[in-house]
Amino acid sequence: MTFFGAKDEMDYPGGTKLRIAPTIRERRRELQQLGWEVIELPDRDHGVFTDPTTIVPVVRSFLDSRL
């Protein structure tokens, strides 16, 4: 399982770009074919990982579906 914010893309000094959302979107089909559940959280960026009110239900639902 992977989850990510739909706006998770950052530019760093020196021209380095961190492209989490675009990369996962580009590889979504491949990940799903490998058995991954891919969850995109709309209107969120990298900070979503520090928001338990958003993340706990997502992770809980995934775990509950595996029991």
N, C-alpha and C positions, 0 to 999 in steps of 0.2 A: 504494500500500500504506500502510496505517496500522495501528499497533498501540497498545494502551493497557491499563493496569491496570484491572481490573474495579472497583476501589475508588478510582479517581482522581477524587475530588471533595473540594474544600477550601473552608473558610470563612475569610475574611479579616476583619480589623477593619473596622468601618463597614458591615457587612452585605453585603459583596461575596462572591459565591460563584462558584468556578471549577468548572464541571460538565463536565469532559472526558468521563468514562465515560458519564454519562447522555446527553450530547449526541451522541456517536458512536453509541450504541445506538439513539437515536431516529432517526438519519439513516442507519443501516446500509444499509437497502434502497436508498435513493437513491444512496449511495456505490457500492454493488455494481452498480447499474444503470449507473453511469458507468465501470465497469471496475475499481474499486478492490478490492483484497483487504483485508478487515477482520479483524484478529486481536485477540481479547480474551484477556488473560492473567489467569486466575482468581487471586483472593486477593492481588492486587498493587495498589499505589497508584502515585502519581506517581514514587516512587523507583525504579520498575522501569527507568527510562531510564538509571540509573547502574549497572545490574547487567549487565556484559558476559556473564556466564555464562548469563543468560536471553536477552538481546537478540541476541547474535551468532548463535546458531542460528536464531532467527526470521528475521533479515534474510538470513542465508546461504541458508536454505531458499527464501525468496522469490526471491533473485537466481538461485540454481541452477535454479529452475523456469522462469526466463525465458531461459535460454541455449539 
